[in-house]
Amino acid sequence: MSPRTTARRILAAGALAATALTASGCGMITAENGGSTSSDGGFQLADHIQDRIDDGQPMRIKLSYHDPSLAFAAPISAGMERAADEFGADVQLIGPTGGDAAQQVSELQTLIQQKSVDGLAVSSSSSDALKPVIAQAYNAGIPIVSFNTDNPDSQQMGFVGQDLRSSGAAEAEELLNVLGEDATGKVVVFSVDTGAGWSHDRFGGFEEALADSGLEVVGPVNVGNEPNAAYNTVESTMSGQSGVAAIAGLDCCSTTAAAQWVQQSGNADEIAVVGFDLLPATAEYIERGVVDFTISQNPAEQGYQAVKVLHDFLVDGAEIGGVDTGSQFITEENLADATVEG
């Protein structure tokens, strides 16, 4: 039995911070009687929304996800629907198939112009692309938060999701537990979109956490969203590498592409595979001993909390800050109790 296999078997599943409230970088936004201005007078709820609140109408809350066709959107939608049932809100998951940022912006602009939404939560593959439309919603008096992917330095009123930099650091630290503190060799990192803000933040935390180790970080290598192309990129990248101790995915789909290559190349006992999210394929690779662990970012909770913070602000005058939906390590030991994402 190899040392890596032994380490895998003794790896203890753990959880990072559970759902916790944190202050948003742009400050708390408060409401006195179901929506008002912030303490600095920056946000003014639109009159047509206030009228709907006063009339007791269901709040129209839309979650704009950067690609609803992704498997990750299914648990987000499930959490959103749970919140809708609990709060009596009219909710909908929207967004462009294929992750077209321009199409996502256009869809949001139409909602704002038509005054057909009372609260917005947005998730973008590129934070810069949505900054102007976030400002447009804010200035139009529509409360808006980001979820799943953050939009820092925008006029978002809060963020619901996982702390990306911390989650990258956690992935690296747990990888050291798998390999051993004295491990050497290369760690090849893959991402579906190395140019995205979420990928940059997660990789930054990962790289920093391994800075003082004996491991050499290679990448991140962009694989894209298409499964066959992602696998081919992993295969071609790995053909030029030697002395690889581990592969790390920064997201759902680069993780499965890496696991597929490790399995098909017969390297499951030699190369550790770690990543993010718990797609059905990832769960199967964990069961087969190909993936050592993955980190769930609680997508159902992201959908639920995105609706809740907006509804609570509009109807109850609650503060909008940030919600850290936490992270959980999923291994073979606790896989049976985990929620598969998709």
Secondary structure, DSSP 8 states (H G I E B T S, - for coil): --HHHHHHHH----B---SEEE--TT--B--SSSS---TTS-----HHHHHHHHTT---EEEEE-S-TTSTTHHHHHHHHHHHHHHHT-EEEEE--TT--HHHHHHHHHHHHHHT--SEEEE--S-HHHHHHHHHHHHHTT--EEEESS--TTSS-S-EEE--HHHHHHHHHHHHHHHH-TT-EEEEEEEES-TTSHHHHHHHHHHHHHTTTSEEEEEEEEE--S-HHHHHHHHHHHHHT--SEEEEEESSHHHHHHHHHHHHHHT-TTTSEEEEE---HHHHHHHHTTS--EEEE--HHHHHHHHHHHHHIIIII---B-EEE---EEE-TTTGGGS----
